[in-house]
Amino acid sequence: GSSATKTVTIQNISGGSFPPHALLFTSIVVAGTGFSLVSNGCPVSPATVAAQASCPVQVKFAPATTGSFSGSLTITDNGGGSPQKIVLSGTGS
């Protein structure tokens, strides 16, 4: 089967046009058939990401069968618009 790993960089954009504040993650979850969290370089509460800092999250797609698949990367934090959801898609061959 096929597989692929992608890195998503999460950035705390406060401190530019927004007042600076520490970003506090309560969860980072990958869902969907064939998708998994390979590594989480983001600190989980009580640790924080400082204003203008970033951290990487790696997601792997390795389906057991052929076909199209969809999933999501959901990031829950103390930032505006939480939780943030990134739609994932892949095709197994």
QUISUL-V883845 format. One record per residue. N is the residue number from 1. PHI is phi as a letter, one per 30 degrees, with the letter a starting at -180 (none if undefined). PSI is psi in degrees with one decimal (999 if undefined). NEAR is the number of other C-alpha atoms within 8 Angstrom. Layout:
n-><N N>
phi-><PHI PHI>
psi-><PSI PSI>
near-><NEAR NEAR>
This chain:
n-><1 2 3 4 5 6 7 8 9 10 11 12 13 14 15 16 17 18 19 20 21 22 23 24 25 26 27 28 29 30 31 32 33 34 35 36 37 38 39 40 41 42 43 44 45 46 47 48 49 50 51 52 53 54 55 56 57 58 59 60 61 62 63 64 65 66 67 68 69 70 71 72 73 74 75 76 77 78 79 80 81 82 83 84 85 86 87 88 89 90 91 92 93>
phi-><none c a a b b c c c c c d d d j c d c e d a d c c d c a b b c b k d j c b d d a b d c d c e c d b c d e i c b a c b c c c c b d d b d k c b b a a c c c c a c d d i d d c b c d c b a b d b>
psi-><171.0 155.3 156.6 144.0 132.1 147.5 131.3 126.7 122.7 125.0 137.1 104.4 2.1 154.6 -14.4 -97.9 -11.2 151.4 139.9 137.2 154.0 138.4 123.5 113.2 133.8 -25.0 150.3 112.3 136.1 134.0 154.2 144.5 125.1 -11.0 141.8 157.0 116.2 -49.1 146.9 103.2 7.2 136.4 145.1 149.4 135.0 -2.1 156.3 167.5 123.8 161.6 135.6 1.1 166.3 168.5 148.7 147.8 130.5 130.5 135.6 139.8 116.3 79.6 149.0 -17.0 171.2 161.1 -179.9 139.8 151.9 154.9 -165.9 153.1 114.6 126.0 117.8 126.8 -174.2 12.5 167.3 143.2 12.0 141.8 149.9 137.2 126.5 124.9 132.9 145.6 151.5 159.7 121.0 140.1 999>
near-><9 7 9 7 8 7 8 8 8 8 8 12 9 11 10 8 5 7 7 8 8 9 12 14 14 9 9 10 8 12 9 9 8 10 13 9 11 8 7 10 7 9 10 10 8 5 7 11 13 9 12 10 9 9 10 11 14 12 14 13 11 11 12 7 7 9 7 8 11 10 12 11 12 12 13 11 11 8 7 4 5 9 8 8 8 7 8 8 8 8 8 14 7>
